[in-house]
Structures are given as structure tokens and as C-alpha cells.
């Protein structure tokens, strides 16, 4: 899918969707178009590659210590 974007120099372009996050992170574009309209890359509702770190208890079996694993055999 091609996404309309605007570069800092004002030039309009179409880029492949998988490149959008990199262009935002590199500050290579100032706006891109969503189905709801144009979005500024400085807005809070833009894609980010950084995920917030989870600081809560580990609940997955693979995240726990070996000593806490249940006996299977």
C-alpha cells in the first residue's frame, strides 16, 4: 500500500507502508495521510517503534524462573 507523505521541504510523495515508521523515526517526513486525514509526525497519536516497558509481574510461563516451573513428568 502506498501512503501519501510530505517531506520537510514541502515535497509530496507516496511511500510504501512498511517504510512509514522509519521515516517518522528519522524525522524524514512532517506529515502523512491516514484515512481520517493528514497527521503531523509531531502529534502524540503517531506510530512509534518504541514500546513502553512493562513493569508489572511476569505472568507467562516462559518468563518465570526455572524453579517455578511445574513438574510435567
C-alpha positions as CSV (number, residue, x, y, z in Angstrom):
1,X,0.0,0.0,0.0
2,X,1.2,3.5,-0.8
3,X,1.0,6.2,1.8
4,X,0.9,9.9,0.9
5,X,3.6,11.9,2.8
6,X,5.1,15.4,2.9
7,X,8.8,16.0,3.4
8,X,10.2,18.9,5.4
9,X,10.9,20.8,2.1
10,X,7.2,20.6,1.3
11,X,7.6,18.0,-1.4
12,X,4.7,15.4,-1.6
13,X,5.4,11.7,-2.3
14,X,3.9,8.2,-2.0
15,X,5.9,5.7,0.1
16,X,5.3,2.0,0.8
17,X,3.6,1.4,4.1
18,X,6.4,-0.6,5.6
19,X,8.7,2.5,5.3
20,X,6.4,4.8,7.2
21,X,7.7,4.1,10.8
22,X,11.3,4.5,9.7
23,X,10.6,7.8,8.0
24,X,8.7,9.1,11.1
25,X,11.5,7.9,13.5
26,X,14.2,9.5,11.3
27,X,12.1,12.8,11.1
28,X,12.3,12.5,7.3
29,X,8.6,13.4,6.9
30,X,6.5,16.1,8.5
31,X,3.1,14.7,7.7
32,X,1.4,11.5,6.3
33,X,-2.1,10.8,5.3
34,X,-4.4,8.4,7.2
35,X,-7.9,7.5,6.1
36,X,-9.1,10.2,8.6
37,X,-6.9,12.9,7.1
38,X,-3.4,14.4,7.4
39,X,-1.4,13.7,10.5
40,X,1.6,15.7,11.8
41,X,4.5,13.5,12.7
42,X,5.0,15.6,15.9
43,X,1.5,14.6,17.1
44,X,1.1,12.1,20.0
45,X,-1.0,9.7,18.0
46,X,1.7,8.7,15.6
47,X,3.2,5.3,15.2
48,X,6.3,4.7,17.3
49,X,8.7,1.8,17.2
50,X,9.5,2.1,20.8
51,X,7.2,0.2,23.1
52,X,6.7,1.1,26.7
53,X,8.4,-1.3,29.0
54,X,6.1,-3.4,31.1
55,X,7.0,-3.1,34.8
56,X,4.4,-5.5,36.3
57,X,4.6,-9.1,37.4
58,X,5.6,-11.8,34.9
59,X,2.7,-14.0,34.1
60,X,3.9,-16.1,31.2
61,X,5.3,-19.5,31.8
62,X,8.4,-18.7,29.7
63,X,9.1,-15.5,31.7
64,X,9.3,-17.2,35.1
65,X,12.3,-18.8,36.8
66,X,13.0,-22.5,36.1
67,X,12.5,-23.1,39.8
68,X,8.9,-22.0,39.5
69,X,8.1,-24.3,36.5
70,X,5.6,-27.1,37.3
71,X,6.6,-30.7,37.1
72,X,5.4,-32.2,33.8
73,X,6.7,-35.7,34.2
